[in-house]
Amino acid sequence: MRLACFTIKVSSPKERMRTHMLTTNYIESFFHIKEEYITGCYQTDEGLVYEVQLPVTTHTCPYCGQDTTRIKDYRVRAVTLGTIHGRPVNAKYNRRRYFCPHCTHSFSEKNPFVQRYKQISMTTMAEVFRLLHEPLCYKDIARACNVSVTTVIRYCSLLSVSHPSTLPEVLGIDEFRGNAAGQRYQVILTDPYTHNIIDILPKRDTNALCRYFSGFTRRIRINVKFIVMDMSNQFKCIMEKLFPHAHIVGDRYHICRLVDWALERVRKREQKKLVTHSAMVKSNKRVLMKQPNRLTAQELIKLEEILRVSDDLRNAYRLKLAFRKVFRAWGKERILACIDRWLALVKEADLPEFKNFFVSFTSWKEEIMNAFLLPYSNGYTEGCNNKIKVLKRLSYGLRHFERFRVRILLLSKKNGTNHNYDWCQRRLVG
């Protein structure tokens, strides 16, 4: 039984290739059922149904090992094959049972498309496992494979990803809001350079994190040379204790975001104070966040008007632009000098929204210097967090942590890129 079969006289190689495509047995390609096995086909309200029966062959008895061709009986078995163009395809498999005259046992024949005691074909099972790698909810996977949602969840529970036995030389750590297993926040570990998710931890607890990293031997922990994180005091204390030989690298995005947030707090304060210009300051808040070289002519006019009406906004905007000069500094001494000059400008401006930088930038001075000195950041980690949010939104939340962890790890992509870590060590020393 073919999906499409025509008799056409052809001469050229291109026409012969087209004819071969028209007469190909796609049922065998899709569901591993040969043409001679199909005895009938009909359509119902539930979809397309194929009647399948295998030829009589010599089978070996699984009990005594003797060969036999004696048939005991037939039993019709319903098999879910999958879908074609969104339409369900099922099979009525006339399963044959053989009888062994040597040991008087009966057994079912072997077939290439469905396992024993299963109603779902092996191709459908493979498709379910393939779609679990995609950012899809269980309901969409079940609809695409013509199975129930509970079946997809059961197959997802069969998957397991072991915890890593080693750690990379560059380790990224961050938290994300997963709301799984009764915990609001989970922790993600990545390799920021090779773009690989290392592991997902169930909760953001100090004792749990210490127990997890203590499970690795001291030799493995010494092998970690760089740790990338946001400015989290909890992560910093844990990493300094368990990875004393690693250099902690602050994430550049989070460092710059602190400056932008301080500017935004100044804008909100001035918006409440400047009653006559409150609407203008509120409606053009994005102008303050954009880079000056990316502003249009109209946006430049609005920026000049905003900075004209408020001295504090003008000083805060000047501090923001001055901090960007750190990106153009090269070398350890120059980066630290730029940070010291910027802190002197903050002291001179005397803005209450910027006073916390004296504490944070002093305690995180080495980590901030590494952020602008080394080429590592948590950009890939933040991208993984965004994919996790998409998966959560599509699934309306995933409460079971192990399935949640497996889905996240299946979504990750590996590329195995090598990197010269000695070059980064020379930059830290020099």
C-alpha positions, -999 to +999 in steps of 0.1 A: +000+000+000+017+032-012+008+067-004+013+077-040+019+055-069+018+064-106+029+048-139+049+073-159+072+068-189+104+088-183+137+092-201+159+118-185+176+113-152+158+142-136+124+128-146+135+094-133+143+110-099+109+127-098+092+094-106+111+077-078+099+103-054+063+097-065+065+059-061+084+058-028+068+039+000+066+066+026+048+044+050+079+023+054+100+055+058+077+070+084+066+040+104+090+011+095+061-009+079+069-025+046+044-024+018+038-062+017+028-061+054-002-038+047-034-058+038-059-029+038-064+008+045-095+027+054-105+061+069-125+067+100-135+098+120-105+093+141-081+093+112-064+069+088-062+032+098-039+005+082-044-032+085-011-049+091-002-086+091+034-100+089+042-130+068+048-164+083+084-170+091+104-194+112+107-182+148+129-195+176+111-204+208+123-181+237+118-209+262+136-239+247+154-224+217+139-247+191+126-234+157+089-236+148+064-223+122+033-237+138+006-210+144-016-210+175-040-181+169-043-144+159-051-114+180-059-079+167-038-052+184-044-014+181-012+006+175-008+044+174+016+052+145+016+090+148+004+118+125+008+128+089+000+165+081-017+167+115-040+137+108-038+107+132-026+074+117-033+041+135-028+005+127-048-027+133-020-052+138-032-088+133-006-102+157+003-139+152+011-162+180+033-193+174+032-226+192+063-246+201+056-284+199+088-292+218+080-273+251+042-266+244+047-229+250+032-201+229+048-168+221+041-137+199+059-130+167+086-104+164+078-071+146+099-040+137+074-013+145+060-018+181+074-032+213+058-058+235+029-047+256+030-012+239+002+005+220+025+033+207+049+026+178+086+030+182+086+059+156+060+077+178+081+071+209+112+085+191+092+115+180+080+122+215+116+121+228+127+144+199+100+170+207+110+170+243+142+187+231+121+216+218+105+245+237+070+230+236+045+222+263+034+186+270+000+193+254+015+204+221+038+174+220+009+151+227-012+167+199+017+164+174+023+127+182-014+116+186-009+105+222-022+116+256-006+142+278+000+117+306+019+095+281+043+124+272+048+131+309+055+094+316+081+093+289+097+125+301+100+109+335+119+080+320+146+104+309+174+112+333+205+134+330+233+125+354+250+152+374+284+163+360+315+145+373+338+175+366+336+213+363+349+235+334+377+260+338+352+288+333+321+284+355+291+307+353+265+307+381+232+326+383+197+322+398+164+322+380+128+320+392+116+285+385+089+280+411+096+242+411+095+217+440+082+243+464+113+266+459+109+300+443+145+302+429+167+276+413+204+279+403+219+274+368+255+265+362+270+271+328+302+272+308+301+308+295+327+301+267+317+268+253+280+277+257+270+246+277+247+242+306+265+222+333+237+216+358+205+229+373+203+230+411+169+227+429+172+257+453+192+288+461+202+278+496+237+284+510+240+250+527+226+232+496+251+250+474+280+242+497+270+205+498+268+204+460+302+219+453+318+200+482+308+168+464+336+175+438+371+166+448+396+193+456+415+186+424+384+193+403+377+225+422+413+237+418+408+232+380+382+260+379+401+291+370+373+317+365+339+321+380+314+345+364+285+358+384+264+389+392+271+410+422+256+385+447+272+384+481+259+349+487+275+334+456+307+354+463+311+340+499+305+304+487+329+306+458+357+323+477+354+295+503+352+265+480+372+278+450+401+298+466+423+295+435+396+309+410+393+345+399+358+358+404+345+379+374+316+402+378+291+404+350+295+436+330+258+439+322+249+438+359+276+463+368+264+488+341+228+482+351+235+495+386+246+528+371+215+529+349+193+522+379+209+550+399+202+574+370+166+562+368+161+568+405+174+604+400+149+608+372+120+596+393+130+620+421+132+650+397+100+640+380+081+644+412+099+677+421+096+694+387+058+697+384+058+718+352+082+695+334+070+662+349+052+650+318+083+657+296+107+640+320+084+609+323+076+605+286+113+607+275+129+585+301+143+561+274+163+590+259+185+590+290+193+553+287+203+554+250+239+561+239+244+596+226+257+584+192+225+564+187+201+593+193+182+609+165+180+646+159+146+649+177+159+628+206+189+650+210+167+680+213+146+662+240+178+652+258+191+688+259+157+700+272+156+674+300+192+681+311+185+719+310+157+718+335+175+697+362+210+700+375+209+666+393+198+648+361+226+665+343+252+654+369+237+618+369+238+616+331+274+629+332+283+601+356+267+575+334+288+587+304+319+588+325+315+552+336+314+541+300+350+551+296+360+521+316+352+500+285+379+518+265+406+513+292+432+486+285+452+469+312+448+463+349+462+496+361+443+517+337+410+500+345+415+505+382+425+541+376+393+547+356+372+533+384+389+554+410+384+586+389+348+577+385+343+573+422+359+607+427+333+622+403+305+604+423+318+620+455+320+654+438+284+651+424+270+643+459+239+625+447+222+603+473+213+577+446+250+571+438+263+569+474+260+531+476+287+528+449+314+536+475+305+505+494+297+481+465+326+492+442+351+491+470+341+455+482+338+443+445+368+462+431+388+432+421+357+415+405+347+446+386+383+450+373+381+413+361+348+421+343+364+447+321+398+429+318+386+394+308+364+384+279+339+365+301+303+375+309+271+359+319+255+367+286+249+330+277+236+323+311+211+351+309+201+338+275+194+304+290+173+320+317+152+336+289+147+302+273+137+288+306+111+316+310+097+308+275+094+271+285+077+280+317+053+304+299+044+279+273+038+252+299+021+274+325+047+264+350+066+231+356+063+221+393+082+188+391+118+197+394+134+166+379+113+169+347+119+206+347+157+200+350+156+174+322+137+197+299+162+226+305+192+204+299+177+189+267+172+225+254+209+233+258+232+231+228+268+220+229+296+231+206+328+221+224+350+251+216+385+252+230+400+283+246+434+295+256+431+301+294+468+310+297+461+342+278+436+353+305+461+344+332+487+367+316+462+395+315+455+391+352+492+391+360+502+419+336 
